[in-house]
Amino acid sequence: MQENSTSFSIKNWSDDDKPREKLAQKGRSVLSDAELLAILIGSGNKEESAVELSKRILATTGNNLNDLGKLSVKQLMRFKGIGQAKAVTIAAALEMGRRRRKEGAMAITKITSSTVAFTLLQPIMGDLPHEEFWIVYLNNSNKVLHKEQLSKGGITGTLVDVRLVLKHALEHGAVGLLLAHNHPSGTLKPSVADKRITQKLKDAAATLDIKVLDHLIITEKAYFSFADRQIL
């Protein structure tokens, strides 16, 4: 029984296979997600090495790190071998990754394409469990003057106040608007309501010589652009 237990220990692996040594010798990019997670948790349990335990944890989220980052400390602690300290370490590391991605998006100051707009907004709303509607206010060079959440709703939709959008556009001296909302369901198909509010905002903004440049529907990994599809 002792021999079987010992065989699962990473200590008995060659240096090339040990996650910590592998990272130090070959760089972090060569490690798999499971190996990186194994470094965080340090050890496995009596039946599994840290890497095998990490593979099992990742498998429950479809090997999706974003979904792993959504697990609470209590949910992580349901895995044998993951106590509170390890669960907190995992949660903290993934939160740092999320904040790093968000800081990268904050560095964007000019919208030059729908892809850039998605990069700006995905970290804000891409993995939310509820729907939010955001407005990005732009100057005549498409530089970002301000961005804000206009509404927050349930998973079925949000309420959009057109008058508030225009009021804020005038306050910020904006001449262009970028509309965006997320679909927690993951679907990228615009609904009738999506098309209706887009047209309503476009028509209202036009009376003040403000252009609606695009409306993005954002999901965790992809987006739909009204402008790219020429339905704006």
VOMARDREN-796897 format. One line per 5 residues: number of its first residue (from 1); for each residue x, y, z of N, C-alpha, C. Coordinates in steps of 0.02 Angstrom, whole numbers, plus 32768, in hexadecimal, padded with zeros to 4 digits. Atoms other than C-alpha are relative to their C-alpha. Layout:
NUM) X Y Z X Y Z X Y Z; ...;
//
This chain:
1) 802A 7FC3 8000 8000 8000 8000 802B 803E 8000; 7FD3 7FC7 7FFC 808F 8074 8028 8021 800D 7FBC; 7FE0 7FF9 8041 80E3 8051 7F81 7FD1 8020 7FCD; 8031 7FE4 802D 8044 8079 7F23 7FF5 804A 800C; 800A 7FBA 7FEE 802D 811C 7F82 803B 802A 7FEB;
6) 7FC4 7FDA 800F 80E0 8151 7F68 8007 800D 7FB5; 7FF8 7FFA 8048 80D7 8136 7EAC 7FDC 803D 7FE4; 8025 7FC6 8017 805D 81C6 7E9F 8024 8042 800F; 7FDD 7FC3 7FEB 80D8 8242 7EEA 802B 801D 7FC9; 7FD8 7FDE 8033 8125 82C2 7E75 804A 7FFE 8011;
11) 7FBA 8002 7FEB 81C4 82B5 7EDC 8027 7FC8 7FDD; 7FDF 8039 8020 81E7 820F 7E85 8007 8007 7FB4; 7FFD 7FF5 8048 81D8 8258 7DD6 8045 801C 7FEE; 7FC2 7FE1 8018 826C 828F 7D6C 7FF6 804C 8001; 8005 7FB7 7FFD 8295 8348 7D73 7FDB 801D 7FC4;
16) 8021 7FE7 803C 8256 835E 7CC0 7FB4 7FFC 8005; 8048 8009 7FF9 81AA 8324 7CF8 7FE3 8025 803B; 8019 7FDC 7FC6 819D 8383 7D9C 7FED 8047 7FEB; 8016 7FBE 8017 8136 8421 7D7E 802C 803B 8015; 7FD6 7FC8 7FEA 81A0 8496 7DE8 8043 8002 7FDC;
21) 7FBF 8004 8021 8245 845A 7DA1 7FF9 800D 7FB5; 800C 7FF7 8047 81FC 8458 7CF2 7FF8 8049 7FEF; 8009 7FB8 800B 81C7 850D 7D00 8042 8025 8006; 7FC0 7FDE 7FF4 826F 8543 7D45 8031 7FF4 7FC8; 7FCE 8012 8033 82D1 84E8 7CBE 7FEA 8011 7FB9;
26) 8017 7FF9 8046 8263 84FB 7C24 7FD1 803B 7FF5; 802D 7FC7 8008 81F1 8590 7C47 7FB8 7FEE 800B; 8046 800D 7FEE 813B 85A1 7C77 7FD4 7FED 7FC6; 802B 800C 8039 80F6 8598 7BC6 7FFC 7FB7 7FED; 8001 8047 8014 8122 84DF 7BB4 7FD4 7FD6 802E;
31) 8029 8026 7FD1 80B7 84AB 7C49 7FB7 7FFF 7FEB; 8047 8005 800D 8007 846D 7C33 7FDA 8024 8037; 802A 7FE0 7FCC 7F76 84BC 7C94 8001 7FD6 8040; 8000 802C 7FC6 7F76 8424 7D05 8041 8005 8028; 7FBF 7FF9 7FDE 802F 8436 7D2B 8005 8042 8025;
36) 7FFF 7FBF 7FDF 801B 84EF 7D53 7FD4 7FFE 803F; 802C 8006 7FC6 7F89 84C7 7DC6 8020 7FD5 8036; 7FDE 802D 7FD0 7FEF 843C 7E17 8034 8027 8029; 7FCF 7FD8 7FDB 8075 84BB 7E46 7FDD 8028 8036; 8026 7FD9 7FCF 7FF0 8522 7E9E 7FEA 7FD5 803B;
41) 801A 8028 7FC9 7FA9 8492 7F03 8037 7FD9 8024; 7FC6 801D 7FDE 8053 8445 7F29 8000 7FB5 8007; 8003 8049 7FF5 8019 8394 7F4F 7FBA 7FE7 7FF0; 8041 801D 800F 7F8E 831D 7F24 7FE2 7FDE 803D; 801B 8026 7FC8 7F3B 8299 7F90 801F 7FB9 7FFD;
46) 7FE3 8043 7FFC 7F5E 81E2 7FB9 7FFA 7FD9 7FBF; 800B 8025 803E 7F1A 81A7 7F12 801A 8024 7FC2; 7FEE 7FD9 803C 7F53 8233 7E9D 803A 802E 800E; 7FCC 7FCD 7FFB 7FEB 829E 7E7E 7FDE 8044 7FF7; 801B 7FBC 8009 7FD3 835B 7E78 7FEA 800B 7FB8;
51) 8012 7FF8 8047 7FD1 8353 7DBA 7FC0 7FDB 7FEF; 803D 8027 800D 7F4E 82C9 7DB4 7FC3 8021 8020; 8037 7FDE 7FDF 7EE2 8325 7E31 7FEE 803F 7FD9; 800D 7FC4 8028 7EF5 83C4 7DCA 7FDB 7FF0 7FC0; 8022 8015 803D 7EC1 8367 7D2D 7FB6 7FF2 800E;
56) 8045 8011 7FEE 7E25 8328 7D86 7FD7 8040 800E; 8022 7FC1 7FF1 7DF9 83D6 7DC5 7FEF 8024 7FBF; 800A 7FDD 803F 7E10 8421 7D18 7FCB 7FDD 7FD5; 8030 8026 8028 7DA9 8396 7CC8 7FB8 8012 8012; 8044 7FEF 7FEB 7D11 83CA 7D2E 7FE9 8043 7FE4;
61) 8011 7FBF 801E 7D19 8476 7CDD 800B 7FFF 7FB5; 7FF4 8005 8048 7D35 8434 7C2D 8044 801A 7FEC; 7FBC 7FE6 800B 7DED 8465 7C3D 7FFF 804A 7FED; 8008 7FB9 800E 7DB5 851A 7C39 8015 8028 803E; 7FE7 7FDB 7FC6 7E19 858E 7CAA 7FD0 8036 8017;
66) 8031 7FCE 7FEC 7D92 8613 7CA6 7FCA 7FE2 802C; 8033 8022 7FD7 7D14 8596 7CE9 801E 7FEB 8043; 7FDF 8011 7FC1 7D93 855D 7D6B 8002 803D 802E; 7FFE 7FC2 7FD8 7DA3 8612 7DA3 7FBD 8013 801E; 8042 7FF1 7FE5 7CE8 8617 7DC4 7FEF 7FD6 803D;
71) 800E 802B 7FC6 7CF0 858D 7E47 8011 8024 8041; 7FF4 7FE2 7FBE 7CE2 85C7 7EFA 8031 7FD5 8027; 7FD2 8025 7FD5 7D59 8593 7F83 7FDE 7FC0 8019; 8025 803B 7FE8 7CD3 851D 7FC7 7FF9 7FCB 7FC9; 8006 8030 8038 7CBB 84CD 7F1B 8043 7FDE 7FF3;
76) 7FBE 801D 800A 7D76 84B2 7F09 8011 7FCE 8037; 7FF1 802B 7FC8 7D7E 8463 7FB5 7FDB 7FBD 7FFD; 8023 8040 8007 7D09 83D8 7F7B 802D 7FCB 7FE1; 7FD1 8030 801E 7D9C 8387 7F21 802D 7FE5 8037; 7FD5 801F 7FCE 7DF9 830B 7F8D 8048 8016 7FF7;
81) 7FBC 7FE7 8003 7EA2 8353 7FB6 8005 804B 7FFC; 8002 7FB7 8002 7E6B 8409 7FA7 7FE0 801A 803F; 8019 7FE0 7FC3 7E5C 845C 8050 7FF7 804A 7FF4; 800E 7FB8 8007 7E35 8511 8072 803C 8027 7FE7; 7FC3 7FDC 8014 7EE9 854C 805E 800D 7FF8 7FB5;
86) 7FF4 800C 8047 7EFC 84FB 7FB3 7FC9 8021 7FD6; 8038 7FE2 8025 7E4F 8536 7F7B 8009 804B 7FFB; 7FF5 7FB7 8000 7E77 85E9 7FAD 803A 8012 7FD1; 7FC7 7FF4 802D 7F1E 85DE 7F50 7FEB 7FFE 7FB7; 8019 8006 8045 7EC7 85A5 7EB0 7FD5 803C 7FEF;
91) 802D 7FC8 800D 7E41 862B 7EBF 8026 8041 7FF9; 7FD8 7FC3 8003 7EC2 86B3 7EDF 8028 8005 7FBF; 7FD8 8000 803D 7F30 8680 7E4C 7FD5 800F 7FC3; 802C 7FF5 8039 7E9E 867C 7DD2 7FE4 8047 8000; 8017 7FBB 7FFC 7E5F 8724 7E11 8036 8030 7FE9;
96) 7FC9 7FD6 8018 7F0B 876F 7DF2 8004 7FFE 7FB4; 8000 8006 8049 7F03 872C 7D41 7FC8 8028 7FE1; 8038 7FD9 801A 7E58 877A 7D28 800F 804B 8004; 7FF0 7FB9 7FF8 7E95 8822 7D6A 8036 8015 7FCF; 7FCC 7FF1 8031 7F2F 881A 7CFA 7FE1 800B 7FBC;
101) 8022 7FFA 8040 7EBF 8800 7C63 7FD8 8042 7FFD; 8027 7FC2 7FFD 7E51 8891 7C9B 802C 803D 7FFA; 7FD2 7FC8 8004 7EE6 8904 7CB0 8019 8009 7FB8; 7FEC 7FFC 8046 7F1D 88DA 7BFF 7FCB 8022 7FD7; 8038 7FE1 8024 7E71 890C 7BC1 7FFD 804B 800F;
106) 8003 7FBA 7FEC 7E7A 89AF 7C22 8033 802B 7FDB; 7FCC 7FDA 8023 7F15 89E0 7BC0 7FE8 8016 7FBB; 801B 7FEE 8042 7EAB 89EC 7B21 7FE1 8046 8005; 8019 7FBB 7FFE 7E89 8AA3 7AFE 7FDC 8014 7FC0; 801F 7FF0 803F 7E4C 8A9E 7A4B 7FE1 7FC2 7FE0;
111) 8023 8037 8020 7DCD 8A30 79F2 800D 8003 7FB5; 7FF0 8001 8047 7E0D 8A01 7946 7FDC 7FC7 7FDB; 8024 8038 8020 7DA6 8964 7926 7FD3 7FDF 8034; 802C 8024 7FD1 7D23 88F2 7971 8029 7FD1 802C; 7FD4 802C 7FD8 7DB0 887F 79AB 801D 8026 803B;
116) 7FE5 7FD6 7FCA 7DFE 890C 7A10 7FC9 800F 8034; 8038 7FF3 7FD2 7D53 8935 7A59 7FF1 7FC3 802B; 800B 803D 7FDB 7D3C 8880 7A8B 8036 7FF6 8035; 7FC8 8006 7FD1 7DE8 887E 7ADD 7FF7 802F 803B; 800D 7FD0 7FCC 7DB6 8917 7B40 7FC8 7FEA 8030;
121) 803C 800E 7FD9 7D0E 88D6 7B7B 7FF8 7FB9 8019; 8009 8046 7FEB 7D1D 8819 7B88 8013 7FF4 8049; 7FEF 800B 7FB9 7D7A 881D 7C30 7FCD 801D 8031; 8031 7FE0 7FD4 7CF0 888A 7C76 7FC0 7FD7 8005; 8043 8020 7FFF 7C57 8826 7C43 7FFE 7FBA 7FE2;
126) 8001 803E 8025 7C8C 878A 7BE6 7FE9 7FC3 8025; 8013 803D 7FDA 7C71 870C 7C72 7FCE 800D 8037; 8033 7FF1 7FCD 7BE6 875F 7CD5 7FC5 7FD0 7FFB; 803B 802C 8002 7B51 86F1 7D06 7FBF 8025 7FF1; 803B 7FD7 800F 7ADA 8782 7CE6 8010 802F 7FC6;
131) 7FF6 7FD5 8039 7AC2 87FC 7C58 800D 8048 8016; 7FF2 7FBA 7FF5 7B0C 88AB 7C58 8005 8024 7FBE; 7FFC 7FD6 803C 7B03 8939 7BDB 8032 8038 800E; 7FCC 7FCE 7FF7 7B9B 89AA 7BC7 8003 802F 7FC5; 7FF6 7FCE 8034 7BBE 8A49 7B66 8048 8018 8003;
136) 7FBD 7FE1 8005 7C69 8A84 7B2B 7FF7 8041 7FD9; 8006 7FBF 801F 7C6E 8B3E 7B03 8042 8012 7FDE; 7FC5 7FF5 8028 7CE8 8B70 7A7A 8002 8048 7FE4; 7FFA 7FBF 8021 7D2E 8C12 7A31 8004 7FF6 7FB5; 8001 8006 8049 7D40 8C37 7978 803B 7FD8 7FE3;
141) 7FCA 802C 8015 7DE1 8BD0 7971 7FF6 7FB9 801A; 8011 8041 7FE3 7D8A 8B3B 79C2 8029 7FEF 803E; 7FDE 800B 7FC1 7DEE 8B53 7A60 7FCD 7FFA 8038; 802F 800D 7FCA 7D99 8B15 7AFE 8000 803A 8031; 8008 7FCA 7FD0 7D58 8BA5 7B66 7FE8 7FE6 8043;
146) 801E 801B 7FC3 7CF7 8B3E 7BE3 7FDB 7FC0 7FEE; 8029 803B 8009 7CA5 8A95 7BF7 7FDB 7FF3 8041; 8028 800A 7FC4 7C1B 8A66 7C6E 7FCA 7FCB 7FF6; 8038 802F 8001 7B9B 89E4 7C9A 7FC0 8028 8002; 803F 7FDB 8004 7AF2 8A26 7C67 7FC9 7FDD 8026;
151) 8033 8026 7FDC 7A88 899B 7CAE 8019 7FBA 800F; 7FEF 8044 7FEA 7A91 88F4 7D04 7FBF 7FDB 800C; 8040 8024 7FFA 7A0A 8872 7CF7 8009 7FB7 800C; 7FFF 8048 7FF9 79DE 87BE 7D05 801C 7FE1 7FC1; 7FE3 8024 803A 7A15 873A 7C8B 7FD6 800A 7FC1;
156) 802C 7FF8 803A 7982 8764 7C19 8006 8044 7FDF; 7FFB 7FBF 8021 79AC 881A 7BF7 800C 8039 802F; 7FF5 7FC4 7FD8 79CC 88CB 7C31 7FD4 8038 7FE6; 8025 7FC4 8014 7976 8973 7C2B 8032 8036 7FEC; 7FD3 7FCC 8019 79C8 89FE 7BC7 7FDC 8043 7FFE;
161) 801D 7FBD 7FFE 79A3 8AB6 7BE8 8023 802A 7FCB; 7FE3 7FDB 8038 79C1 8B11 7B44 8011 8047 8014; 7FF4 7FBB 7FEC 79B3 8BBD 7B93 8040 8005 802A; 7FC4 7FFF 7FD7 7A3B 8B92 7C11 803F 7FF9 7FD6; 7FC7 8009 802D 7AAF 8B58 7B86 8013 8042 7FDF;
166) 7FF3 7FC0 8023 7A9C 8BFD 7B29 8017 8036 8030; 7FEB 7FD0 7FCD 7AAD 8C63 7BC8 804A 7FF8 800E; 7FBA 800D 7FF1 7B52 8C10 7BF0 802D 800D 7FC3; 7FD9 7FF3 803D 7B8C 8C1E 7B3B 8010 804B 7FFB; 7FF6 7FB7 8003 7B75 8CDB 7B42 8030 8016 8038;
171) 7FD4 7FEE 7FC8 7BCB 8CE5 7BEC 8049 7FF0 7FF1; 7FBC 8015 8010 7C63 8C8A 7BA9 8019 801C 7FBE; 7FEC 7FE5 8041 7C65 8CE5 7B03 800A 7FCB 7FCC; 7FF7 8038 802F 7C53 8C42 7AA5 7FDD 800D 7FBE; 801F 7FFC 8042 7C2F 8C3B 79EB 7FF3 7FBA 7FE4;
176) 800B 8045 8015 7C2E 8B7E 79DF 7FEF 7FD4 803C; 8014 802E 7FCB 7BE1 8AF1 7A44 800E 7FB8 7FEA; 7FF9 8048 800A 7C0F 8A3A 7A52 7FD3 7FDE 8032; 802F 8024 7FD4 7B84 89CE 7A99 8019 7FB9 8009; 7FEB 8046 7FF4 7BA5 8926 7AE8 7FD6 7FE2 8038;
181) 801F 8025 7FCA 7B4A 88A4 7B4D 8015 7FB7 7FFA; 7FEB 8046 8000 7B6F 87F1 7B7D 7FC3 7FD1 7FFD; 8032 8035 8001 7B0C 8752 7B60 801A 7FC7 802B; 7FE9 8037 7FD4 7B28 86DD 7BF5 7FF2 7FBB 7FE4; 8012 8041 801E 7AD6 8652 7B90 8036 7FE8 7FD0;
186) 7FCC 8012 8030 7B69 8655 7B18 7FEC 8009 7FB8; 8016 7FF7 8045 7B00 8675 7A7E 8016 8044 7FE5; 7FE9 7FC2 801F 7B40 86F8 7A05 7FCB 801E 7FD1; 8035 7FE7 802C 7A9D 8710 79A7 7FDB 803A 8021; 8025 7FC7 7FE3 7A50 87BD 79C3 7FB5 7FF2 8001;
191) 8048 8009 7FFA 799E 87B9 7A00 7FDC 803B 7FDF; 8028 7FC9 801A 7911 8825 79BF 8007 803D 802C; 7FF8 7FC9 7FD1 7922 888E 7A5C 8044 8021 7FF8; 7FBD 7FE4 800C 79DD 88A3 7A3B 8000 802E 7FC4; 8003 7FD8 803D 79BB 88E4 798D 7FD6 803F 800B;
196) 802D 7FC7 7FF4 792F 8955 79CB 8023 8036 8028; 7FDF 7FCE 7FD6 7996 89AB 7A52 803A 8020 7FDA; 7FCA 7FE4 8029 7A27 89C0 79D9 7FE6 8036 7FD2; 801E 7FCF 802E 79B9 8A19 795B 7FE7 803D 8026; 801A 7FC9 7FD8 7968 8A81 79E4 8037 802F 8016;
201) 7FC8 7FD6 7FEB 7A10 8ABD 7A26 8020 8023 7FC4; 7FE3 7FE3 803C 7A51 8ADB 7976 7FD8 803C 7FE9; 802B 7FCA 8016 79BB 8B46 7947 8002 803C 8030; 7FFF 7FCB 7FCE 79BD 8BA8 79EA 8042 8026 7FFF; 7FBD 7FE1 8001 7A79 8BC8 79E2 8009 802B 7FC1;
206) 7FF8 7FDC 803F 7A6D 8C03 792D 7FE4 8047 8005; 801D 7FBD 7FF8 7A01 8C96 7963 8031 8031 8020; 7FCD 7FD6 7FE1 7A99 8CD6 79C3 8043 7FF9 7FDB; 7FC3 800B 8029 7B16 8CAB 7938 8032 7FD3 8023; 7FD6 8033 7FE0 7B59 8C1A 799F 7FF3 7FBE 7FDC;
211) 8007 803E 8025 7B7A 8B76 7945 8007 7FC3 802D; 7FF7 8042 7FE1 7B5F 8AC7 7987 802B 7FD8 7FCF; 7FD0 801F 802D 7BF9 8A73 793D 7FFA 7FB4 7FFD; 8006 8049 7FFF 7BD7 89C1 7972 7FD9 7FEB 803E; 801F 8021 7FC6 7B78 894F 79E7 801B 7FB9 8002;
216) 7FE3 8042 7FF8 7BD2 88B6 7A28 7FD6 7FD5 802F; 801A 8032 7FD2 7B84 881B 7A72 803C 7FD6 8015; 7FC3 801F 7FE7 7C09 87CE 7AE0 7FF1 7FC2 8029; 8003 803C 7FD7 7C1D 871F 7B24 8046 7FF3 801B; 7FC0 800D 7FDF 7CAD 86CD 7B7F 803A 7FFE 7FCF;
221) 7FC9 8009 802F 7D13 86A8 7AE3 7FF7 8021 7FBC; 800E 7FE6 8042 7CC2 86FF 7A50 7FD2 803D 8003; 802C 7FC6 8002 7C5C 8793 7A17 7FDC 8004 7FBC; 8026 7FF1 803D 7BDE 87CD 7996 8001 804B 7FF7; 7FFD 7FB9 800E 7BF5 8877 7945 7FCA 8014 7FCE;
226) 8034 7FE7 802D 7B60 88D2 78FA 8020 8022 7FC4; 7FE0 7FDC 8036 7BD6 893F 7894 8021 7FD0 7FCE; 7FDF 8030 802D 7C3B 88AC 784F 7FCE 7FDB 7FD5; 8034 8024 8025 7B9B 8855 781C 7FD4 802F 7FD6; 8023 7FCC 8027 7B5B 88F8 77CE 7FB5 8000 800E;
231) 8047 7FFB 7FEE 7AB8 88F7 782F 7FF5 8039 8032; 8007 7FC8 7FD2 7AD8 8994 7893 7FD1 8034 7FE3;
//
